[in-house]
Amino acid sequence: MATRPGDKPKPIAGLADARALWSAAGVASQAFGVITATEGADAIRQLVDLLDAHRVWERFPAQH
């Protein structure tokens, strides 16, 4: 996950080519919450799956 000082970790997703960029930014490409895929649709699907499991949805239940 990507973090900034004083901030909570955030999941990120990108294509496999992004690994060099993340490494330069100090983000470990194998860390939890860091998603890499060869196809954009795969990266987005994995990110959505991860976000779907996030506990924030427990704090803000769906309004019906």
Secondary structure, DSSP 4 states (H G I P E B T S, - for coil): -B--TTS--B-EEEEGGGHHHHHHTT--TTSTTEEEESSHHHHHHHHHHHHHT-THHHHSPPP-
